Amino acid sequence: MQISGVIKSIRYTNEKNGYTVCEVESEQKLVTMVGIMPLLSVGEYVTAKGKYVTHPTYGRQFEVESCERKKPSKEDEIMDYLSSGFIRGLGPATAKKIVETFKDKTFEIFEKEPYRLSEIKGISPQKALFFGQAFIEHEHIRNIVMFLNKFNISSGYAAKVWKRYGTYAGAEIQKNPYLLAENDIGVSFAECDRIAQYYGIEPYHKERLKCALLYILNKFTANGNTYAKKNELIDQGVRLTKVSEEYLLDAFDSLLLEGRICVEKRFPDRVYTDFLFQAECYCAHKLNLLNRVFCDFDDGETDKLLEEYEKNNNICLDEIQKMAIKSALNQGVFVITGGPGTGKTTIIKVLISIFQSRGLSIALTAPTGRAAKRVSEATGCEAKTIHRLLEVGYNIEEDEEPYFMHHEDNPLEYDVIIVDEASMIDIVLMSSLLNAILDGTRLIIVGDADQLQSVGPGKVLSDIIDSGQFPVVKLTTIFRQAEQSLIVTNAHLINQGSMPYINKEEGDFFFIPKMTSQDTAKAVVELCARVIPEKFGFDPIKDIQVLAPMRKGNTGISRLNEILQQTLNPDKNRPQIVRGNIIYRTGDRVMQIRNDYTMPYVVTDEKGNWTEGIGVYNGDLGFITDIDNKNEIITVTYDDNRTCEYNFDQLDNLEHAYAITVHKSQGTEFPAVVIPLFSVPPMLMCRNLLYTAVTRAKELVVIVGSFEIMERMIENINERERFSGLKERLYEYLGT
């Protein structure tokens, strides 16, 4: 059957696959249409082919097989279309003024003469051009969506394709579908192959083989490596493309000639992307330049300063701490490492005090907002994330990629830079930080080398330590430990490969055995909702954090977040928005899952004063404090009091955070931590993952699940090997 009509309302749309439920006025009656119809707007005229079906819950619906659309022609439909939300800031009142002024020429004005929109009172020339650009972009993206939809590729990729290739996207992709597999778009190689076959591109086509090698190389870097081994790259290429090795080697040589990959003569088996090669080389070069000895503090003077600090602060430093402080005062690059409770923060506090007494300027920084907040509270010195320290710039008008405003030509003007939680820093961020540090600046690197490595590529902290080219102090004495606390003690036992002490009735470290993953998940919910709040007085949402090794399965964060939300924040009368299978509700704990350098925020202090800024980052945690369904805005207040407003089309930047992965928890601390261990994938069954999870807790740890899995994780010292060349480069610059 075929029906035609005007879209009157859109009840639901899945932005990833384009599945839509809408109401269409056809022959003076409303018809509910369901199916893949991406980026529809109220007011459009559509013609759909399909059939009527009866849904057991929702009744009679028209199930769409194909859908064609055209822009509305009647003035009221044009107004509905323009005010449907695809142009930010253009509401019904403004749409009405525009249509009343330009009538049936409205769309032509948007496309060819958008500056004329400023003839309407309340629309500035800048806003007029923005409206015109948004209108054109929307139309082009819809065309891209339809093109991708023909190959069953999610409409979520359309904006990325538009940003990369603009008006010529369709033509470019037809010529070379493998462009879709590039990093900033991310379509799988298999899906690109399907499109290529449709257009008759041969399996031996060089662009296909080059794309396959880059696709595999990017997978290596996504797994934390800065390079791939050539033989593995070629072998995986053969398996992926099903062509013989000689064709892959020819494609490999072409990529070398084009400068898209890098191979050094001395390491012919290491294949880098140019970007990571440059970052790794620069880190080694700059660390070499910074590695020098100062003579500003002699031992006699330092002894007096330390004695005075101990007296004023009523503490007693041990000899290793004193030695670390003396060395750090006079080194260009100095590393302090050690487990929880070994006094790393105390050393930072003493160093800040001594440097400040000499009038030296200090920057204290950490990779994440929570880590920066924690070290700031512990030291009393303001700390910034590395991103905020380097200051992110972004030219919105020219749609440039974000960049750091501090670099070699505009360096940070500090005498000392102290970096905490350095195990989280990847090679790219380290390169950016070093690029902004002046020669002659002291760099003090602090971190626990036994924790999980950075999410991004490289193993910066361990490479610097293992190179043996920089002074390093490893702290082993445990200071931060209450008489009856087992958290710090057990963390060190786990790190040494020993089983932790587990309390039976009282204490702060518990293990609860469960026989199935379902029982483990139920126990996690019961612990968070009732047992821990009743027994220890912790707030179930603000104080208790579930840390899971993985995302999938009954004890993965996806399922746990679903059932924890149902239990901890079940009030369906609260404002909420549904996206696919996910409900976002006022009061939900959420996490930003990617860096957004342009997101504006407001910080309000206790006196009601407020300041503005931009930037939210991967791993920031907060709460949904408001949902405005009319204006399609979700307000999130982060743990450091930044408040951000998200449009509904930005919801893919947020995910629930009642449960988060252990990797995402790095650099943070929580009053109470619950760790489900069941059906853990072999690649995640390693000691440092459990160690990292346990060290996130300040007052309480509860492990739930399989005792055998906990034993196997503690026994397994080997995490997946990472390929990184920084250590060898440091040898090269500094000598063995």
Helices and strands as residue ranges (DSSP letters): E 2-13, E 19-26, E 29-36, E 45-55, E 59-70, H 75-82, H 92-102, G 103-105, H 106-112, G 114-119, H 125-149, G 155-157, H 158-165, G 166-168, H 169-175, G 177-181, H 189-198, H 206-222, E 228-229, H 230-241, H 245-257, E 261-262, E 270-273, H 274-290, H 299-313, H 319-329, E 333-338, H 344-357, E 362-366, H 369-379, E 383-385, H 386-390, E 392-393, E 403-404, E 416-419, G 422-424, H 427-435, E 442-447, H 460-467, E 472-475, H 487-495, E 509-513, H 517-526, I 527-531, H 532-536, E 544-548, H 557-568, E 576-579, E 582-585, E 589-592, E 596-604, E 610-616, E 621-628, E 633-638, E 642-647, G 648-653, E 654-656, E 659-661, G 663-665, E 670-677, G 682-684, H 687-694, E 697-705, H 707-715, H 726-734
